Amino acid sequence: MHRFYLGYTTMGILQIVVTVITCGVGALWGFIEGILIIAGASSFQYDAQGRPLAQ
C-alpha cells in the first residue's frame, strides 16, 4: 500500500501480483520497503511528484 500512497501505482500493482503469485512470500519485498520508508532511507525521500515526504 505504501507504493500507492506515494503515487507509484504501477509498482504497487506489481508488488501485489508478486505477492499473490508467490503465495505471500513476495510480501517481504513490501515489508522491507516499509521499514526503509520509516527509517528514512535516501531512496524514499520523495513521492512520485517529487514532493519531499514529511518526517
Residue pairs with C-beta under 8 A, 6 or more apart in sequence:
1 12
1 30
2 12
2 30
2 33
2 34
2 37
3 9
3 11
3 12
3 15
3 30
3 33
4 12
6 44
6 47
6 48
6 53
7 47
7 48
7 49
8 48
15 26
15 29
15 30
18 26
18 29
19 25
19 26
19 27
19 29
19 30
20 26
33 44
36 43
36 44
37 44
37 53
40 55
44 53
45 52
45 53
46 52
46 53
47 53
